[in-house]
Amino acid sequence: MSHLFAPLAVKSVTLRNRIGVSPMCQYSAEDGLANDWHLVHLGSRAVGGAGLVIVEATAVSPEGRISPGDLGIWSDRHVEPLARINRFLKQHGAVAGLQIAHAGRKASARRPWDGEGQLPEGSGGWPTVAPSAEAFGSGLDKVPQALDAAGIRRLQADFVAATQRALAAGYEWLELHFAHGYLAHQFLSPLVNRRTDQYGGSFENRIRFALETAQAVRAVWPDNLPLTARLSCTDWVEGGWDLGQAVELARRLKAAGVDLIDCSSGGAIPGVKIPVGPGYQVPLAERIRCEAGIATAAVGMISEPAQADAIIRGGQADLVLLARELLRDPYWPAHAAKVLGQAGALPPPVQYARAW
């Protein structure tokens, strides 16, 4: 039976355990470039014992950033600062993963500590694009330009170029950000996508952008390396994107070469009541794993070692991604190993051995 500290093999990559660092925006880059903050933030989680460290949503174009502080991978000069971090992660036993993203209509926002809402173009903001010319709302009131066919092809080419740079930077795990109300999710959700062409309306049309993008990325990402996708598995609103549609999309993504679905939820529209509680998204991962026949990652309000271990032992997911808990405690995996009687599965760094 698999457990939290059992290795996980996906394609040619083996994680030392089933604990991953969920991609978490740090809003601390300048012109998309990684710096010492990212090295310390990500590196400490590798030292703390995580099997997988996924770098925050990294923009495939300058216009695709959520905020001016987002990481980017739209030019070759972004490669080496990320490669430096990846060398450190690998040295300390973690697999380096990257989430590539485009924010769509949720782009050009202020960093959280600079106040909520849109960043005006006269104050460092930029024009935004989306499937449809409707603002997100709730302070993000800029009306995006609706993408035409050429614009869609350009953005898909940006994802492909970002993938090639990710490989050059030494990443062994790639995640497509198709969740949280960002660009791909804007195509998926009928609450957001108002198009009447081949990218809007029916389920088949609304999933077209995500499928085409996954296929284009898979064509340049090596066959032996894991390709994953983060989905918002439900909008939590009647008439919106829901779990049944997410299951079917997961099946299609598997056929397109995606190896694992990172199961999250929400973000398409503001003001939604989400039933947040411990492990509230785990059933999404369990159902997709069972019905789509694809590996899944569970994320969201997972904080206790026994809780995380039970998710793996019960076959609800293959991997557990932690976010806020790993912000609070970079050494959570080491502490969890002791609690679960698996300390021998996670030897400490030699520098810390006397205190582990």
N, C-alpha and C positions, 0 to 999 in steps of 0.2 A: 504493500500500500504506500502511495506517495504521501509525503508529509512536507512541512514547511522547509525543512533543511535537506530534502532530497534534491539532487541535481536535476535540472531540466534541460533536455536537448531539443533544440529547434534548428532544423537543417544541420549545418556544420558547427553551430555555436552551442556551447553548453554553459548554462548558468550554474554557479556553485550552490545556489539555493533558489527558493521560489519567491524571494523578496526583491521587489524593484522600487526604485525611486520614481514616482510619478512625475511627469514633466510639469514644472512649476515656474511660471514667469517670475523673473527677478527684476525686470525693468531697470537694469543697471548697465546696459551697454551704451556705447556712443557710436553712432553710425553703424550699428549692428555688430560691432566687434566685441568678442569675448575678452575679458580682462581678469585681473587677479581675484576679483570677487567671485567670478564663476569658477575659477580654479579651486579656491578654498571651499566654496559652497558644495560643489560637486565632488571634489576630492575627499572631503571629510566623510561623505556618505559611503564612498568606496572603502575608506579605511575602517568605517564602522561596520562593514560586513555585508552591504547590499550586493546581491548577485548581479543586478542590472541597474544602471544609472542612465535614465533617459533625460537628455537635455531639454530644456523648456521649448515651447513653441518658437520655432526659428523661421523667420520670414523668408519666403522665396523671392520676394521683391521688396523694395523700399516701401511701396504703397501697401503692402500686405501686412505691415507691422500693426499690432494693436496700439502701441504707443511709441514715442521716440526712443524709449529705453529698451526696446525688444532686441534680442539677438537676430542676426541675419546671416544668410548664406547665399546672397545674390551676386557676389563677386569673388574672384579668386583670392583677394586679400583677406577674406574671412576664414580661409582654410587653416592657415598655420596657427592662429590663436586657439582654434578648436582642437587641432591636432595635438597641441601641447597638453591640453587638459586630458585628451584621450590617452596619451602615453602614461600619464599619472594614474588614471583609472585602471588601466590594464595592469600596470605594475603592482597595484594593490588588490588585484583579484576580481575586479568588476568588469562586466561587458559594457561597453559604451554604446548608448543608443541616442538617436536624434529624432525629434519630432519636427517635421517640416509642415509649414502652415501658411495660410493666407487669411486675414481677418475679414475680408469683404466689407460689409457695411458697418462692422464694429471697429474698423480701423480709425486712425487719427484721433485716438483718445488720450486724455491726460494720464500720466502715471498715477497710481492710486494715492500716493502721498502728496500729489500736487492738486488734489481735488477731483471730484467726479466730473464726468461729462466730456464733451467733444473739445478737441484742441482746434481752435479756429485756424484757418489757413494763413491769416496774417500774424499768427503767434506760433508758427512752426508746424501747423497742421498741413494736410494735403488732401486732394480730392480722393474720394473713395469710389469703389465699384462693387457691384453685386448682381445677382441674377435679375433683380427687379428694382425699379427706382422708388424704393420705400425706405425711409429711415427706420432704425431700430427703435428709437424712442428712449424714454427714461434718461434724458440728458444727452443721448447720442442722436442728435436731431438732424445731422447732415444728411441730405438726400443723396444717395449714391447714384452714379451713372449706371444704367442697365447695360450689361455686357452684350455686345454683338458677337457674332460667330468668330470674327477675327480676334476679338478680345479674349474669348474663351480659349482659343488655340494658343494665344500668347501666354496665358496663365499656365496652361498645361505644359508648355515648353519651359516655363520658369520652374515648375516642379521637377521636370526631367533634369534641367541644369543643376538644380539644388541637389538632386540625388547623386549626380556625378561628383559634385564637390564633397558631399558627405563621404563618399567612398575614398576620395583623395585625402580626407581628414582622418581616415582610419576608423570610421564607424563600422560596427559589425551588426547593428540592429537599426532598422529604419521604421519610423512610424509616420503614417499619413494622418494629419489632423482633420478628421471629417466630423467633428463634434462641436458642441458648446456655442452654436449659433454663428460660427465662422463660415467662411465662404462655401465649402462643400455642403455643410449642413443647411445653408441657405437655399441651395438647390434641392435638397432632400425634402424639406418641410413644406407641406402645402399651406402652412400658415404664413410662409414668407415668399415662396416661389409663385409669382403671378404670370409667368411666361406662357405664351401660347404656341411656341415653336417646339422643336424636338427636344428641348431641355426643360419643358414645363408641362403641367397638366397631369398626365397619367403617371403611375408608379414607374413604368418603364422609362419614361422621359425624365422624371425627376432624379433617377439614380444614374442617368447617363454620364453626367460630369464626373461623379465619383468613380464609376467603373472605368471610363476612358482614362482618367488620371492614374488609377491603379495599374492599368494595363501598360500605360506609357512608362511609368516608373519601373515596373517589373522588368520591362524590356532592357533597361540599362543597369538595374541593380542585380548583382550576381545571383545566380540560381541557388548557390549554396548558403546565402545569407538570409536571415529572416526579414520578411517584409510584413508589417503589421498595420492596422488601422484603428484609430480611436473613433468610436461611434457614440453619439447621443442616441441611446436605444429607445428613448421616448421623449416627447415634448411635454408630457404630463398634462396635456390638454386634449379634450375630445375633438376629433377632427384633424388633429395634427399628426406628425410623424409618430409611429407607435412601435411597440415591440414586435408585432407580427411582421411589419415592413422591415424592421431591422434584421430579423431572422432571415428573411428572404434575401436581403442585400448581402448579409454575411455569406450565404450560400454562393451568391454570384461573385463576391470578392474572393472566396476560396478558389473558385474555378479560374479566376484571373491571376492566381498566384500569391494571394495574401495568406499568411501562415497563422495569424492570431488576431483576434478582435479584442481590443481594449474597451471595456464596456462601461461607459459613463452615461449621462443623461442631461436633458435640459439645455437652456441657453438660447433657444431660438427666438423667443419673445420675452419681454419683461413682465414682471408682476405675476408670475406663475407660482402657485402654491405647490411646493415639492415636499413629499413626506419624508423629510430628512430624519435619519436616525441611524444607530449603529448597523452597518452593513446593508443599508437600504437599497444599494444597487447590485448586491450580490445575486439576487434572483434573475436579474437581466443577464449576467454572465453565465449563470447556470442554464438558462433556457437556450441561449444562443449556442452554448457548447453542446447541448443535447440535440437540439433540432437542426442546427446547421452543420454539425459534425466538424467543428473547427475549434482549435484551442482558444481559450479566453483568458483575459486578465480581469480580476475584480478590483474595484477601486471605490473609495468613498466611505468615510467614517469607520475605517478599520484601524483599531488602535491597540487591542490586547493580543498578546502572543497566542493564547488559546483560541481566540476568535479567528485569527489568521490561519492557524494550523488546521482548524476544523473546516475551513473553506476548502483547503487542499485535500484533506483526508476524505471529505464528503463528496469529492468530485464536482464541486460547484464551479471551480475554476482551476486553471493550471498554474497561475501566477497571481500573486497579490501585490498590488502597487500601493504604496503609502505616500501620502503627501504631507499634510500638516503634522502628523505624528513624527515624521522624519525631520521636519523643520525644528520641532521641539527637542528631538533627541536623535542626533546623527548616528548614535551607537545603538539604536533600537534593535537591529539584528543581533548584535552581540548579547544584549540583555535578554532578548527573546530566546536565544539558544540556551542560556542558562536556565531560564524559567521552564523550558520544555525538555530539559535533560539532554540537550544536543550540543553542549559546549564543545565537545570534541570535533564537531562538524565545522566549526568556525574558529580556527586558531587565530590568536591575536597577532597584530603586527609586532615584530620583535621589539620595537621601541616601547610598546605598551604592555609587554608580557607580564611585567611584575605587578601591574595594577589591574589586569583584566578580570 
